[in-house]
Amino acid sequence: MLSAETAAIVRDTLPVVGASLDTITARFYETMFADRPELLDGLFNRGNQHSGEQRKALAGSIAAFAGALLEHPDVRPDALLARIAHKHAAVGVTDDQYVIVHKYLFGAIVEVLGDAVTPEVAAAWDEVYWLMAGALISLEARIYAEAGARDGSTWRSWQVVERREETADAMSLVLRPVGDEPAPPARPGQYVSVRMPMPDGVHQLRQYTLSGCGQDGLRRITVKRVRGGDTPEGEVSALLHATVKEGDELTLSASFGDVSLDDGDAPLVLVSAGIGCTPITAMLQHLAETGSSRRVLLVHADRAKSDHALRQDMVRLADALPGGERIFWYEDGGCGCARTGRMDLADVEIPEGSVVYMCGPLPFMRDARAQLIGAGVAPRDIHYEVFGPDLWLAAA
């Protein structure tokens, strides 16, 4: 909780700071990477830096956190930061790195805002930063412990035991942990980081949802190749598609993610589009393997049947559930087993009291969420996973 004096200053200066946060975070990253280029080796995503998504996410999270402290001072800070903490844990963020971020972030604030940053203003925003950082450090320590990552070390070698081509642009890798130690725990819906050495010698991390977890310790990730065009080609996904074969070893983190299937008995609505099918498939697998009798409505949208990764698994698992029902939409039509066009839930019966899990592109999830709320689903019961920086949260 902020002190009364700090809250007053932050409230007065939030409009100015918030309006300049995009410029501040751009200067922050520019200066920090110029002085500390080693941080780009195995910690920061170069693709997100190039696109500006990381900058937008950071700016949005700071503004959202400060605003929440003012509007909801009794809410525990870690309740606002769980998603960020899981993302940090997945790339191995350490406590000392918050000191580095503080140095360059506040240097950027002073440079951008100039004389507006009086000693009182600087002290107030310093309190906001360390309240946020302290909550993240505490939360990340708990997350590391729950994930079985001892002493903050989350990395381990895994061997590829199977490579399966799912579609023209998606392939699955089935992995087994190297060594005698058991596989770390994983919950359906969580993701792992893959740490890849790039041709220029720099390591890059990317998160991939577990699309399957075997009881024998096997894990499956399904990787979509990000092709170039309006955006740069995905350097890690392209490298994985081009080079990884059965027998190779990859460096993976433990499993993280704040969105995972609950163990209740409420009806489930599982909503996905494109490669967002990966966490949904893992949830279906868990429900089938545990003999769940919950009512499960699976809805998925894709451009075409041929683009629908993990389709056979989704069909098999949904049909194995006694309370399972599935509906697929394909934009190009051409498949008598699915509906044509974009997902439209207007004539779909949404079970009363449903809990929703969804994953897909942000525009798709915004539209699906609005349709679900219109159908009577409580907003608190709609959970979503987003690939990359959470720009939905930042925008909110």
Legacy VTK file of the C-alpha trace (Angstrom):
# vtk DataFile Version 3.0
C-alpha trace
ASCII
DATASET POLYDATA
POINTS 396 float
0.000 0.000 0.000
1.284 3.453 -0.859
1.733 6.066 1.829
-0.817 8.889 1.765
1.800 11.408 0.616
3.025 9.164 -2.181
-0.513 8.329 -3.313
-1.313 12.017 -3.688
1.812 12.687 -5.785
1.310 9.619 -7.953
-2.331 10.537 -8.549
-1.329 14.052 -9.632
1.515 12.936 -11.889
0.070 9.706 -13.330
-1.501 11.458 -16.368
1.857 13.033 -17.311
3.924 9.931 -16.596
1.376 7.679 -18.277
1.292 9.818 -21.420
5.099 9.599 -21.671
5.574 5.968 -20.704
5.989 4.727 -24.261
8.791 7.245 -24.828
10.263 6.456 -21.422
10.328 2.702 -21.959
11.789 3.118 -25.465
14.635 5.202 -24.022
15.002 2.744 -21.124
15.584 -0.257 -23.389
17.832 1.700 -25.757
20.112 2.874 -22.949
20.132 -0.384 -21.012
21.022 -2.549 -24.016
23.731 -0.086 -25.077
25.377 -0.414 -21.652
24.445 -4.036 -20.927
24.282 -5.919 -24.269
24.664 -9.230 -22.437
21.029 -8.920 -21.335
19.983 -9.680 -24.913
21.737 -13.039 -24.607
19.161 -15.430 -23.193
16.859 -13.000 -21.393
15.117 -10.486 -23.675
13.232 -11.443 -26.832
14.782 -9.636 -29.799
11.611 -10.054 -31.834
9.479 -8.296 -29.243
12.086 -5.552 -28.951
12.000 -5.006 -32.703
8.200 -4.904 -32.874
7.854 -2.673 -29.811
5.511 -5.132 -28.091
7.752 -5.511 -25.038
7.967 -1.741 -24.633
4.193 -1.396 -24.819
3.672 -4.216 -22.331
6.105 -2.701 -19.828
4.573 0.762 -20.119
1.076 -0.629 -19.742
1.942 -2.769 -16.741
3.549 0.134 -14.854
0.600 2.431 -15.512
-1.910 -0.299 -14.677
-0.111 -1.173 -11.445
0.091 2.457 -10.308
-3.553 3.027 -11.169
-4.634 -0.105 -9.338
-2.736 0.943 -6.213
-4.671 4.203 -6.235
-8.101 2.775 -7.017
-7.842 -0.476 -5.046
-5.323 0.134 -2.239
-6.491 -2.931 -0.280
-5.859 -5.398 -3.112
-2.663 -7.389 -2.628
-0.080 -6.372 -5.260
0.743 -9.974 -6.159
-2.856 -10.460 -7.268
-2.151 -7.916 -10.016
1.206 -9.341 -11.027
0.822 -13.125 -11.286
0.990 -13.218 -15.086
4.099 -11.022 -15.200
5.772 -13.099 -12.475
5.209 -16.343 -14.375
6.664 -14.788 -17.543
9.690 -13.623 -15.545
10.184 -17.049 -13.971
10.010 -18.690 -17.398
13.065 -16.735 -18.545
14.956 -17.016 -15.245
14.742 -13.435 -13.974
16.811 -12.945 -10.807
16.455 -10.505 -7.915
19.545 -8.468 -8.810
18.150 -7.670 -12.250
15.477 -5.479 -10.653
18.289 -3.188 -9.486
19.580 -2.933 -13.055
16.098 -2.172 -14.409
15.586 0.472 -11.708
18.783 2.281 -12.683
17.963 2.575 -16.374
14.211 3.061 -15.998
14.578 6.005 -13.635
17.358 7.423 -15.765
14.925 7.367 -18.700
12.169 8.989 -16.617
14.446 11.888 -15.672
15.730 12.271 -19.236
12.262 12.318 -20.795
10.377 14.374 -18.200
13.223 16.692 -17.221
12.432 19.323 -14.583
9.005 17.827 -13.946
10.770 15.101 -11.945
11.269 16.904 -8.655
12.860 15.038 -5.736
9.364 14.462 -4.329
8.063 13.054 -7.618
11.129 10.837 -8.001
10.705 9.496 -4.460
7.007 8.765 -5.019
7.569 6.793 -8.219
10.536 5.075 -6.618
8.123 3.806 -3.965
5.779 2.532 -6.685
8.634 0.746 -8.458
9.977 -1.018 -5.386
6.510 -1.987 -4.230
5.985 -3.586 -7.643
9.467 -5.115 -7.732
9.236 -6.419 -4.177
5.920 -8.102 -4.875
7.320 -9.680 -8.061
10.465 -10.918 -6.317
8.411 -12.552 -3.563
5.927 -14.048 -6.001
8.634 -15.351 -8.327
10.390 -17.084 -5.424
7.191 -19.013 -4.687
6.672 -19.817 -8.371
10.228 -21.148 -8.715
9.706 -23.371 -5.681
6.373 -24.732 -6.926
7.906 -25.472 -10.331
10.739 -27.462 -8.776
13.349 -24.952 -9.937
15.905 -25.098 -7.154
17.869 -21.946 -6.354
16.258 -20.150 -9.281
17.861 -22.582 -11.763
15.059 -23.563 -14.102
16.948 -25.049 -17.060
17.324 -28.684 -18.053
18.218 -30.746 -21.128
15.441 -32.663 -22.891
15.828 -35.088 -25.784
13.545 -35.047 -28.820
12.072 -38.550 -29.086
9.597 -37.747 -31.847
9.024 -35.011 -34.413
5.578 -34.868 -36.007
4.507 -32.539 -38.808
1.036 -31.267 -37.895
0.408 -28.809 -40.757
2.541 -27.011 -43.327
3.556 -24.504 -40.644
3.195 -26.399 -37.359
5.147 -29.321 -35.957
5.142 -31.109 -32.613
8.172 -32.225 -30.640
7.815 -34.955 -28.019
10.543 -34.609 -25.404
11.984 -36.726 -22.590
14.088 -35.269 -19.758
17.765 -36.165 -19.898
19.102 -37.792 -16.732
17.611 -39.768 -13.891
15.734 -36.996 -12.106
11.948 -37.072 -12.608
10.291 -34.559 -14.867
9.298 -31.334 -13.086
5.573 -30.841 -12.388
3.331 -29.364 -15.067
-0.319 -28.357 -15.138
-2.533 -28.390 -18.248
-2.379 -24.940 -19.784
1.176 -24.082 -18.743
4.149 -23.334 -20.981
7.915 -23.838 -21.058
10.734 -21.688 -22.394
13.042 -23.111 -25.053
16.577 -21.677 -24.951
18.177 -21.728 -28.412
21.672 -20.702 -29.534
21.285 -18.530 -32.621
23.665 -18.453 -35.606
25.190 -15.171 -34.350
26.053 -16.770 -30.989
23.308 -15.052 -28.981
20.843 -17.240 -27.086
17.158 -16.518 -27.484
14.201 -17.736 -25.422
10.695 -18.442 -26.622
7.716 -19.770 -24.692
5.729 -22.707 -26.061
2.640 -24.120 -24.418
2.739 -27.769 -23.491
0.288 -29.373 -25.904
0.551 -32.683 -24.068
1.978 -34.182 -20.877
2.533 -37.927 -20.564
2.359 -39.723 -17.235
5.761 -41.186 -18.129
7.342 -37.725 -17.946
7.144 -36.985 -21.668
6.238 -33.479 -22.739
5.011 -32.218 -26.101
5.316 -28.739 -27.550
3.742 -27.677 -30.838
5.611 -24.922 -32.669
4.105 -22.754 -35.379
6.608 -21.318 -37.843
6.235 -17.537 -37.895
6.708 -16.599 -41.523
7.904 -13.197 -42.679
5.667 -10.661 -44.382
4.182 -7.692 -42.581
6.237 -8.753 -39.558
9.753 -10.252 -39.362
10.136 -14.016 -39.566
10.240 -15.730 -36.184
13.925 -16.481 -35.728
13.494 -19.213 -33.101
10.463 -20.921 -34.645
12.171 -20.928 -38.061
15.351 -22.401 -36.564
13.426 -25.131 -34.736
11.535 -26.080 -37.888
14.679 -26.089 -40.020
17.127 -27.894 -37.739
15.606 -29.955 -34.934
15.330 -33.710 -35.483
14.747 -36.808 -33.387
17.648 -37.486 -31.031
18.590 -33.811 -30.632
18.657 -32.178 -27.212
16.964 -28.899 -26.343
17.268 -26.732 -23.239
13.874 -26.232 -21.605
12.712 -24.414 -18.513
10.386 -25.835 -15.919
6.673 -25.284 -16.561
5.117 -21.923 -15.757
1.896 -20.024 -16.419
-0.887 -18.594 -14.277
-3.668 -20.013 -16.477
-4.218 -23.724 -15.892
-7.254 -25.983 -15.756
-9.149 -25.940 -12.465
-10.163 -29.148 -10.697
-13.801 -28.189 -10.110
-16.915 -29.722 -11.594
-18.430 -26.687 -13.358
-19.137 -27.005 -17.094
-16.184 -26.022 -19.277
-16.090 -24.032 -22.492
-12.716 -24.373 -24.237
-12.232 -21.725 -26.932
-9.307 -21.496 -29.340
-8.195 -20.240 -32.726
-5.120 -21.153 -34.749
-2.144 -22.316 -32.709
-4.109 -21.312 -29.585
-5.286 -24.928 -29.700
-2.147 -26.013 -27.810
-3.189 -25.318 -24.181
-6.736 -26.424 -24.975
-5.471 -29.787 -26.258
-3.451 -30.292 -23.074
-6.579 -29.568 -21.024
-8.594 -32.062 -23.081
-5.896 -34.687 -22.548
-5.988 -34.148 -18.789
-9.786 -34.396 -18.700
-9.760 -37.604 -20.751
-6.975 -39.257 -18.761
-8.617 -38.464 -15.425
-12.001 -39.780 -16.578
-13.718 -36.439 -16.085
-17.509 -36.389 -16.315
-17.698 -32.599 -16.620
-19.699 -31.137 -19.462
-17.141 -29.809 -21.956
-17.911 -27.634 -24.976
-14.921 -27.341 -27.339
-15.062 -24.574 -29.949
-12.197 -23.870 -32.335
-11.738 -21.545 -35.318
-9.154 -21.754 -38.093
-8.546 -20.596 -41.637
-8.960 -24.107 -43.060
-9.036 -27.741 -42.002
-5.526 -28.134 -43.393
-4.308 -25.340 -41.075
-5.863 -26.862 -37.952
-2.936 -28.179 -35.922
-3.685 -31.019 -33.480
-7.106 -31.512 -35.061
-7.049 -35.306 -34.772
-6.063 -35.095 -31.098
-8.812 -32.579 -30.346
-11.435 -34.748 -32.052
-10.272 -37.944 -30.338
-10.046 -36.418 -26.879
-13.312 -34.448 -27.045
-15.188 -37.504 -28.325
-13.752 -39.608 -25.494
-15.362 -37.379 -22.863
-18.866 -38.487 -21.806
-19.913 -34.840 -21.559
-17.913 -33.655 -24.555
-19.202 -31.629 -27.519
-17.139 -29.970 -30.247
-17.775 -27.361 -32.925
-15.171 -26.230 -35.469
-15.308 -23.196 -37.772
-13.182 -22.929 -40.922
-13.130 -19.613 -42.762
-12.642 -21.154 -46.189
-15.452 -23.687 -45.850
-14.569 -26.759 -47.876
-15.233 -29.172 -45.013
-18.598 -30.744 -44.368
-17.528 -31.613 -40.816
-17.337 -27.964 -39.709
-19.169 -24.665 -39.909
-18.103 -22.094 -42.457
-16.869 -18.602 -41.677
-15.721 -16.941 -38.470
-16.739 -18.198 -35.052
-20.280 -17.163 -34.151
-21.702 -18.354 -30.840
-25.171 -16.860 -31.371
-26.871 -20.243 -31.823
-24.523 -22.233 -29.574
-25.900 -23.292 -26.191
-23.444 -22.160 -23.536
-24.009 -24.226 -20.357
-25.115 -22.199 -17.358
-22.350 -21.594 -14.843
-19.590 -22.347 -17.361
-15.927 -21.666 -16.731
-14.133 -20.588 -19.917
-10.536 -21.031 -21.027
-9.484 -19.476 -24.282
-6.358 -18.900 -26.335
-5.797 -17.320 -29.731
-5.051 -13.974 -31.380
-6.112 -10.950 -29.325
-8.823 -9.727 -31.745
-10.344 -13.203 -31.754
-10.339 -13.423 -27.944
-11.839 -9.956 -27.540
-14.681 -10.940 -29.843
-15.160 -14.346 -28.206
-15.181 -12.806 -24.739
-17.865 -10.322 -25.743
-19.986 -13.112 -27.211
-19.580 -15.265 -24.104
-20.504 -12.430 -21.748
-23.510 -11.742 -23.952
-24.458 -15.398 -23.541
-24.449 -15.043 -19.755
-20.920 -16.122 -18.759
-19.587 -14.138 -15.794
-16.466 -12.127 -16.731
-14.627 -13.516 -13.689
-15.063 -17.027 -15.115
-13.336 -16.245 -18.412
-9.619 -17.065 -18.367
-7.272 -16.457 -21.277
-3.705 -17.156 -22.320
-1.895 -14.908 -24.757
1.290 -15.719 -26.626
3.974 -13.060 -26.150
3.637 -9.852 -24.099
0.137 -9.409 -22.725
-0.937 -6.312 -24.665
-4.557 -6.964 -23.676
-3.632 -6.497 -20.022
-1.474 -3.506 -20.898
-4.310 -1.857 -22.824
-6.694 -2.436 -19.939
LINES 1 397
396 0 1 2 3 4 5 6 7 8 9 10 11 12 13 14 15 16 17 18 19 20 21 22 23 24 25 26 27 28 29 30 31 32 33 34 35 36 37 38 39 40 41 42 43 44 45 46 47 48 49 50 51 52 53 54 55 56 57 58 59 60 61 62 63 64 65 66 67 68 69 70 71 72 73 74 75 76 77 78 79 80 81 82 83 84 85 86 87 88 89 90 91 92 93 94 95 96 97 98 99 100 101 102 103 104 105 106 107 108 109 110 111 112 113 114 115 116 117 118 119 120 121 122 123 124 125 126 127 128 129 130 131 132 133 134 135 136 137 138 139 140 141 142 143 144 145 146 147 148 149 150 151 152 153 154 155 156 157 158 159 160 161 162 163 164 165 166 167 168 169 170 171 172 173 174 175 176 177 178 179 180 181 182 183 184 185 186 187 188 189 190 191 192 193 194 195 196 197 198 199 200 201 202 203 204 205 206 207 208 209 210 211 212 213 214 215 216 217 218 219 220 221 222 223 224 225 226 227 228 229 230 231 232 233 234 235 236 237 238 239 240 241 242 243 244 245 246 247 248 249 250 251 252 253 254 255 256 257 258 259 260 261 262 263 264 265 266 267 268 269 270 271 272 273 274 275 276 277 278 279 280 281 282 283 284 285 286 287 288 289 290 291 292 293 294 295 296 297 298 299 300 301 302 303 304 305 306 307 308 309 310 311 312 313 314 315 316 317 318 319 320 321 322 323 324 325 326 327 328 329 330 331 332 333 334 335 336 337 338 339 340 341 342 343 344 345 346 347 348 349 350 351 352 353 354 355 356 357 358 359 360 361 362 363 364 365 366 367 368 369 370 371 372 373 374 375 376 377 378 379 380 381 382 383 384 385 386 387 388 389 390 391 392 393 394 395
